[in-house]
Amino acid sequence: MAAELSPRMQHIAEILDSNKPIASSKLVYLSDLNNEELEFLEEIWADADTARRRQIISHLVHLSEVDIKLDFSGVFISCLHDADATIRTQAVAGLDGEEDYNLITPLLHASKEDSSAEVRAATAVALGKFALLCVLGKLPSHFTDKIYTALLSIWDNKAESAVVKRRALEAISPFNSPRVREIIKQAYNSNDNKLKASAIYAMGRNCDLVWLTTILAELNSDEAEIRYEAANACGELGSEEAVSHLIKLTGDKDNQVQEAAIKALGDIGGEQAKQSLSKLTKNPQTRIREAAKSALKEVHFCEDPLSLQT
């Protein structure tokens, strides 16, 4: 049987063999699979033990993040049907960085039909990137209604879990429709702090300055998670009105809030932001210095995209 297999199929069989260690040098053979190779993988994948399958998909997600030339999307799409919810969640994570609109249909199906709330939540996150692409006019127009309707139905589903609804809210937020603004307000005014944090995140992605006053107020929240999301939202909105508020927040008692404020200053730019970031590059704390240097690079790049070329 093995003699009839192509060299690549032999490598695939070895990858699925639980008696052999997993080598990254072998996993590259799972990139750019043709239909025949993918069918072969699916046949032997179903017989591999769960621990091995989890190991493989985890490695593939990592490899896809560090080397953009590798394309494991065929494997990830196939794994959306795996019996193990952890593997399905990892598969969605692997697809999250992709912009191929052919992935939208399987993601929409999983967002509605998957039995795991964790998988459905991950799928909503992945659909959020496509929602933004729709708004930017970078996808065929017929996908806009499909994605918008699917995410809205998740939010409206009273039986859906809270975390999935939150991710759907975040994902649908680039669509600046009256209904989206309504649900952002509804979420913000809820008594659920996690949902409120998602609403502030959504305000930023909604890119409407109508939210600025609310976001600036939340920079003073007692909750670090809220301050963090508000700082990020300021960066998304890009209003220089937020700069003086963010400068104060660079001294926040929470490390993540500090770094979010620094990043937001880099996103907004302007002379006041640059002066503050320049001072922070001399901060005694390494993480602050590095965050400030990164933010300054962003400012300089936005001012002159050729400035960072060597």
Residue pairs with C-beta under 8 A, 6 or more apart in sequence:
2 10
2 13
5 13
5 40
6 37
8 29
8 37
9 37
9 40
11 26
11 29
12 29
12 30
12 37
12 40
12 41
12 44
13 44
14 20
14 26
15 22
15 26
15 27
15 29
15 30
15 56
16 41
16 44
16 45
16 47
16 48
16 52
16 56
18 48
18 49
18 51
18 52
22 55
22 56
22 59
24 59
24 63
27 56
27 59
27 60
27 63
28 63
28 70
30 41
30 56
30 60
30 72
30 75
31 70
31 71
31 72
32 71
32 74
33 41
33 74
33 75
38 74
38 75
38 78
41 75
41 78
42 78
45 53
45 78
45 79
45 82
50 84
50 87
53 79
53 82
53 84
53 87
54 84
54 86
54 87
54 90
57 75
57 76
57 79
57 87
57 90
57 91
57 94
58 90
60 72
60 75
60 76
60 94
61 90
61 93
61 94
63 70
63 72
64 70
64 71
64 72
64 94
64 97
65 97
72 94
73 94
73 95
73 98
73 100
73 103
75 91
75 94
76 91
76 92
76 94
76 95
77 91
77 95
77 103
77 106
78 91
79 87
79 88
79 90
79 91
79 94
80 88
80 91
80 92
80 106
80 110
80 114
81 88
82 88
82 91
85 114
85 115
85 116
85 118
85 119
88 110
88 114
88 116
88 119
89 116
89 118
89 119
89 122
92 107
92 110
92 119
92 122
92 123
92 125
92 126
93 122
95 103
95 107
95 126
96 122
96 125
96 126
96 129
97 129
99 129
99 130
99 133
99 138
101 130
101 133
101 139
101 140
101 143
103 126
103 130
104 127
104 130
104 143
104 146
104 147
107 123
107 126
107 127
107 130
108 127
108 146
108 147
108 150
110 119
110 120
110 123
111 120
111 123
111 124
111 127
111 150
111 151
111 154
112 120
112 150
112 153
114 120
114 123
117 160
117 161
117 163
117 164
118 163
120 154
120 160
120 161
120 164
121 161
121 163
121 164
121 166
121 167
122 167
124 151
124 154
124 164
124 167
124 168
124 170
124 171
125 167
125 170
125 171
127 147
127 150
127 151
127 171
128 167
128 170
128 171
128 172
128 173
128 174
128 205
130 139
130 143
130 147
131 147
131 148
131 151
131 171
131 172
131 173
131 174
131 175
132 174
132 205
133 139
134 143
134 144
134 147
134 148
134 174
134 175
135 174
135 175
135 176
148 172
148 175
148 177
151 168
151 171
151 172
152 168
152 172
152 179
154 160
154 164
154 165
154 168
155 165
155 168
155 169
155 172
155 183
157 165
160 168
162 192
162 194
162 195
165 195
166 187
166 194
166 195
166 198
167 198
169 183
169 184
169 187
169 195
169 198
169 199
169 202
170 198
170 201
170 202
170 205
172 180
172 183
172 202
173 180
173 184
173 201
173 202
173 203
173 205
173 206
174 205
174 206
174 207
176 206
176 207
176 208
180 206
181 206
181 208
181 210
184 199
184 202
184 203
184 206
184 211
185 199
187 195
187 196
187 198
187 199
187 202
188 196
188 199
188 200
188 203
188 214
190 196
190 199
193 223
193 225
193 226
194 225
196 226
197 223
197 225
197 226
197 228
197 229
198 229
200 214
200 215
200 218
200 226
200 229
200 230
200 233
201 229
201 232
201 233
203 211
203 214
203 215
203 233
203 237
204 211
204 215
204 229
204 232
204 233
204 234
204 235
204 236
204 237
205 236
207 236
207 237
209 237
209 239
211 233
211 237
212 237
212 239
212 241
212 242
215 230
215 233
215 234
215 237
215 242
216 230
216 234
216 241
216 242
216 245
218 226
218 227
218 229
218 230
219 227
219 230
219 231
219 234
219 242
219 245
219 246
219 248
219 249
220 227
221 227
221 230
224 252
224 254
224 256
224 257
227 249
227 252
227 254
227 257
227 260
228 254
228 256
228 257
228 260
231 246
231 249
231 257
231 260
231 261
231 263
231 264
232 260
232 263
232 264
234 242
234 245
234 246
234 264
234 268
235 260
235 263
235 264
235 265
235 266
235 267
235 268
236 267
238 267
238 268
239 268
240 268
240 270
240 272
240 273
242 264
242 268
243 265
243 268
243 270
243 272
243 273
243 276
244 272
246 261
246 264
246 265
246 268
246 273
247 261
247 265
247 272
247 273
247 276
249 257
249 258
249 260
249 261
250 258
250 261
250 262
250 265
250 276
250 280
250 288
251 258
252 258
252 261
255 287
258 288
258 291
259 287
259 288
259 291
262 277
262 280
262 288
262 291
262 292
262 295
263 291
263 294
263 295
263 298
265 273
265 276
265 277
265 295
266 273
266 277
266 294
266 295
266 296
266 297
266 298
266 299
267 295
267 298
269 298
269 299
269 302
269 303
273 299
274 296
274 299
277 292
277 295
277 296
277 299
278 292
278 296
280 288
280 289
280 291
280 292
281 289
281 292
281 293
281 296
282 289
283 289
283 292
297 308
300 307
300 308
301 307
301 308
